[in-house]
């Protein structure tokens, strides 16, 4: 069980889905915008430099539409900055999967593996954490937290 926490960053301006590779395009474009616009540097009071990529507001399961957000963890009292969005991750139970290897290929492989397993997923707020272990994109480690029914 993880306690609720708050993120500040940017969100995809439309819902996406895994059909026909659309999520890869949409999420990739959001990452490009996040990096090009220096969003991480615009977030005040960051608890750490770790980046969170969040999948949430699921229509159904991995086959349906969902929303996507990229940001950093901030204290609850931090004022929302103009041009940024916020997302509150509620208290939930999780299963953690660690993706290892060349990024982003290892993440895509991890998700294919996740979709093929029966993990009792809740399809609440799932997220990837990019921390110091993921800086070397030739051999990174990214933790994927999947919301599960307790």
VOBA-1610 file (N, C-alpha, C; in pm, whole numbers, padded with zeros to 5 digits, always signed):
BEGIN
Unk+00085-00118+00000Unk+00000+00000+00000Unk+00089+00124+00000Unk+00065+00213-00093Unk+00136+00341-00098Unk+00039+00452-00060Unk+00087+00546+00019Unk+00006+00662+00057Unk-00015+00752-00065Unk-00116+00835-00059Unk-00142+00927-00171Unk-00028+01028-00181Unk-00005+01077-00304Unk+00095+01180-00325Unk+00056+01266-00444Unk+00123+01380-00456Unk+00089+01480-00556Unk+00203+01496-00656Unk+00165+01509-00783Unk+00260+01533-00891Unk+00227+01665-00960Unk+00329+01730-01014Unk+00311+01848-01097Unk+00388+01822-01226Unk+00326+01856-01339Unk+00390+01832-01468Unk+00295+01868-01581Unk+00290+01783-01683Unk+00199+01807-01796Unk+00126+01678-01830Unk+00006+01696-01888Unk-00073+01579-01927Unk-00100+01582-02076Unk-00127+01466-02129Unk-00167+01454-02269Unk-00301+01524-02284Unk-00317+01604-02388Unk-00440+01683-02403Unk-00557+01603-02458Unk-00537+01476-02477Unk-00646+01387-02523Unk-00619+01249-02465Unk-00722+01167-02464Unk-00703+01029-02418Unk-00637+00949-02529Unk-00567+00845-02493Unk-00498+00763-02592Unk-00534+00617-02569Unk-00487+00530-02657Unk-00509+00386-02639Unk-00391+00312-02701Unk-00382+00185-02666Unk-00274+00101-02718Unk-00302+00051-02859Unk-00421+00076-02912Unk-00459+00028-03045Unk-00371+00094-03152Unk-00325+00014-03245Unk-00249+00061-03361Unk-00127+00146-03324Unk-00070+00123-03208Unk+00050+00196-03168Unk+00027+00342-03133Unk-00100+00381-03116Unk-00131+00522-03089Unk-00066+00573-02961Unk-00066+00493-02855Unk-00008+00537-02728Unk+00141+00564-02742Unk+00211+00483-02819Unk+00354+00506-02839Unk+00378+00643-02901Unk+00296+00679-02998Unk+00308+00810-03064Unk+00273+00922-02966Unk+00155+00912-02903Unk+00107+01017-02813Unk+00199+01037-02693Unk+00235+00927-02628Unk+00320+00936-02509Unk+00460+00985-02546Unk+00510+00940-02660Unk+00640+00985-02708Unk+00640+01135-02734Unk+00531+01186-02792Unk+00520+01331-02817Unk+00516+01409-02685Unk+00447+01356-02584Unk+00442+01424-02455Unk+00580+01426-02390Unk+00653+01315-02399Unk+00790+01312-02347Unk+00876+01416-02419Unk+00861+01425-02551Unk+00937+01524-02627Unk+00908+01665-02578Unk+00781+01695-02558Unk+00741+01827-02508Unk+00796+01851-02367Unk+00789+01750-02282Unk+00836+01760-02144Unk+00985+01797-02142Unk+01062+01731-02227Unk+01207+01754-02231Unk+01240+01886-02301Unk+01182+01908-02419Unk+01212+02029-02496Unk+01177+02157-02421Unk+01066+02156-02348Unk+01022+02275-02276Unk+01081+02286-02136Unk+01168+02190-02098Unk+01232+02194-01967Unk+01132+02194-01853Unk+01028+02112-01866Unk+00920+02110-01766Unk+00973+02076-01626Unk+01062+01979-01616Unk+01112+01939-01485Unk+01176+02057-01412Unk+01243+02145-01486Unk+01308+02261-01425Unk+01208+02367-01381Unk+01086+02362-01433Unk+00983+02460-01399Unk+00901+02418-01277Unk+00921+02295-01230Unk+00843+02244-01117Unk+00912+02284-00987Unk+00845+02364-00902Unk+00906+02407-00776Unk+00894+02301-00667Unk+00984+02307-00570Unk+00976+02225-00447Unk+00976+02075-00474Unk+01040+02030-00582Unk+01041+01885-00612Unk+01098+01807-00493Unk+01033+01697-00463Unk+01080+01609-00355Unk+01207+01537-00399Unk+01216+01507-00530Unk+01336+01445-00588Unk+01337+01476-00737Unk+01442+01433-00805Unk+01450+01453-00950Unk+01383+01338-01027Unk+01328+01242-00957Unk+01261+01130-01024Unk+01143+01181-01106Unk+01127+01124-01225Unk+01014+01156-01312Unk+00912+01044-01303Unk+00785+01081-01304Unk+00674+00985-01297Unk+00594+00995-01426Unk+00572+00882-01491Unk+00483+00874-01607Unk+00363+00793-01562Unk+00244+00856-01566Unk+00125+00796-01505Unk+00019+00764-01610Unk-00035+00645-01599Unk-00147+00597-01681Unk-00268+00595-01588Unk-00376+00663-01624Unk-00490+00674-01532Unk-00619+00701-01609Unk-00729+00707-01536Unk-00859+00735-01594Unk-00890+00634-01706Unk-00868+00508-01673Unk-00890+00400-01771Unk-01037+00387-01806Unk-01064+00372-01933Unk-01199+00345-01981Unk-01242+00204-01940Unk-01147+00110-01945Unk-01178-00029-01911Unk-01050-00100-01864Unk-00971-00146-01958Unk-00846-00215-01928Unk-00742-00168-02028Unk-00637-00248-02051Unk-00530-00205-02143Unk-00578-00190-02288Unk-00697-00240-02318Unk-00751-00229-02454Unk-00832-00101-02476Unk-00868-00032-02368Unk-00949+00089-02378Unk-00864+00216-02375Unk-00931+00328-02380Unk-00865+00457-02374Unk-00825+00491-02230Unk-00723+00575-02217Unk-00677+00620-02086Unk-00606+00754-02100Unk-00578+00816-01987Unk-00507+00944-01983Unk-00362+00919-01943Unk-00275+01017-01975Unk-00131+01002-01952Unk-00075+01134-01901Unk+00016+01126-01803Unk+00071+01243-01736Unk+00219+01218-01709Unk+00302+01321-01719Unk+00444+01313-01682Unk+00473+01427-01586Unk+00539+01396-01474Unk+00571+01502-01380Unk+00663+01456-01269Unk+00676+01542-01169Unk+00760+01516-01053Unk+00675+01528-00926Unk+00720+01458-00825Unk+00650+01459-00698Unk+00679+01590-00623Unk+00572+01651-00569Unk+00584+01776-00494Unk+00503+01766-00365Unk+00537+01849-00265Unk+00457+01852-00143Unk+00315+01902-00171Unk+00221+01864-00088Unk+00080+01904-00106Unk+00062+02056-00110Unk+00143+02131-00037Unk+00125+02276-00025Unk+00184+02355-00143Unk+00255+02293-00234Unk+00319+02365-00344Unk+00215+02427-00436Unk+00232+02555-00465Unk+00138+02626-00552Unk+00154+02576-00696Unk+00041+02551-00760Unk+00042+02507-00899Unk+00094+02620-00988Unk+00192+02589-01069Unk+00253+02689-01157Unk+00174+02702-01286Unk+00170+02825-01339Unk+00099+02851-01464Unk+00161+02766-01575Unk+00075+02706-01656Unk+00121+02623-01767Unk+00148+02478-01729Unk+00132+02445-01601Unk+00153+02308-01556Unk+00021+02249-01507Unk+00018+02119-01500Unk-00097+02046-01448Unk-00056+01974-01321Unk-00155+01931-01244Unk-00126+01851-01126Unk-00208+01722-01131Unk-00159+01623-01061Unk-00229+01495-01053Unk-00208+01440-00913Unk-00317+01403-00849Unk-00310+01342-00716Unk-00321+01191-00735Unk-00221+01120-00689Unk-00224+00973-00694Unk-00282+00927-00561Unk-00397+00861-00564Unk-00460+00820-00438Unk-00386+00703-00372Unk-00417+00682-00246Unk-00363+00565-00177Unk-00413+00441-00247Unk-00323+00351-00281Unk-00359+00227-00352Unk-00261+00116-00316Unk-00300-00005-00348Unk-00210-00119-00340Unk-00148-00139-00479Unk-00022-00182-00481Unk+00051-00197-00606Unk+00127-00328-00614Unk+00149-00369-00737Unk+00249-00471-00770Unk+00357-00396-00844Unk+00483-00421-00809Unk+00594-00351-00875Unk+00667-00446-00970Unk+00688-00398-01092Unk+00765-00470-01193Unk+00883-00380-01227Unk+01002-00435-01241Unk+01117-00354-01281Unk+01159-00391-01422Unk+01161-00291-01509Unk+01207-00308-01647Unk+01355-00276-01651Unk+01435-00362-01717Unk+01580-00342-01724Unk+01629-00361-01866Unk+01725-00276-01906Unk+01786-00288-02038Unk+01781-00156-02112Unk+01796-00161-02244Unk+01789-00038-02323Unk+01650+00026-02315Unk+01648+00157-02289Unk+01523+00231-02278Unk+01498+00299-02412Unk+01377+00301-02466Unk+01250+00261-02408Unk+01209+00117-02440Unk+01292+00043-02513Unk+01254-00094-02552Unk+01219-00181-02431Unk+01296-00170-02322Unk+01269-00255-02205Unk+01134-00224-02142Unk+01090-00098-02153Unk+00960-00062-02097Unk+00848-00123-02182Unk+00862-00112-02312Unk+00761-00171-02402Unk+00753-00322-02378Unk+00867-00388-02364Unk+00869-00533-02337Unk+00803-00564-02204Unk+00828-00482-02103Unk+00767-00505-01972Unk+00616-00495-01980Unk+00565-00395-02054Unk+00420-00380-02066Unk+00358-00496-02141Unk+00423-00545-02244Unk+00371-00663-02316Unk+00361-00781-02218Unk+00462-00797-02134Unk+00459-00902-02033Unk+00348-00881-01932Unk+00328-00757-01890Unk+00222-00725-01793Unk+00086-00762-01852Unk+00063-00725-01977Unk-00067-00752-02041Unk-00095-00901-02053Unk+00009-00984-02052Unk-00013-01128-02069Unk-00030-01201-01936Unk-00018-01128-01823Unk-00029-01191-01691Unk-00161-01156-01624Unk-00204-01244-01536Unk-00322-01215-01453Unk-00272-01156-01322Unk-00272-01023-01312Unk-00217-00955-01195Unk-00324-00892-01106Unk-00451-00925-01131Unk-00561-00869-01052Unk-00555-00716-01052Unk-00532-00660-01171Unk-00515-00516-01183Unk-00644-00440-01156Unk-00628-00325-01095Unk-00740-00237-01063Unk-00767-00139-01177Unk-00663-00110-01258Unk-00671-00006-01362Unk-00709+00127-01298Unk-00637+00159-01191Unk-00654+00287-01122Unk-00550+00385-01174Unk-00445+00405-01095Unk-00334+00492-01134Unk-00209+00404-01137Unk-00159+00377-01257Unk-00037+00300-01276Unk+00074+00399-01313Unk+00196+00374-01268Unk+00302+00469-01304Unk+00439+00404-01313Unk+00523+00470-01394Unk+00663+00434-01411Unk+00745+00540-01338Unk+00854+00497-01272Unk+00941+00591-01202Unk+01079+00588-01269Unk+01118+00704-01318Unk+01248+00722-01382Unk+01336+00798-01284Unk+01431+00726-01222Unk+01519+00788-01123Unk+01664+00774-01169Unk+01758+00783-01077Unk+01900+00778-01114Unk+01937+00648-01186Unk+01861+00539-01165Unk+01891+00412-01230Unk+01853+00411-01378Unk+01776+00511-01421Unk+01731+00513-01560Unk+01803+00619-01643Unk+01907+00679-01589Unk+01978+00784-01663Unk+02056+00731-01782Unk+02109+00609-01771Unk+02181+00548-01883Unk+02081+00471-01967Unk+02039+00531-02080Unk+01935+00469-02162Unk+01982+00346-02236Unk+02112+00318-02231Unk+02161+00193-02290Unk+02142+00075-02195Unk+02130+00105-02066Unk+02112+00000-01967Unk+02043+00060-01844Unk+01914+00087-01858Unk+01839+00151-01751Unk+01755+00054-01670Unk+01706+00105-01558Unk+01610+00033-01473Unk+01497+00128-01439Unk+01376+00086-01468Unk+01258+00167-01442Unk+01158+00081-01365Unk+01110+00133-01253Unk+01008+00062-01176Unk+00871+00099-01231Unk+00788-00003-01250Unk+00651+00015-01295Unk+00560-00032-01182Unk+00476+00060-01134Unk+00382+00029-01026Unk+00243+00013-01087Unk+00187-00105-01066Unk+00054-00138-01120Unk-00047-00142-01006Unk-00152-00062-01016Unk-00255-00063-00913Unk-00327-00198-00918Unk-00342-00258-00802Unk-00406-00389-00794Unk-00518-00386-00689Unk-00612-00475-00704Unk-00719-00490-00605Unk-00660-00556-00482Unk-00691-00500-00364Unk-00633-00557-00242Unk-00711-00675-00192
//
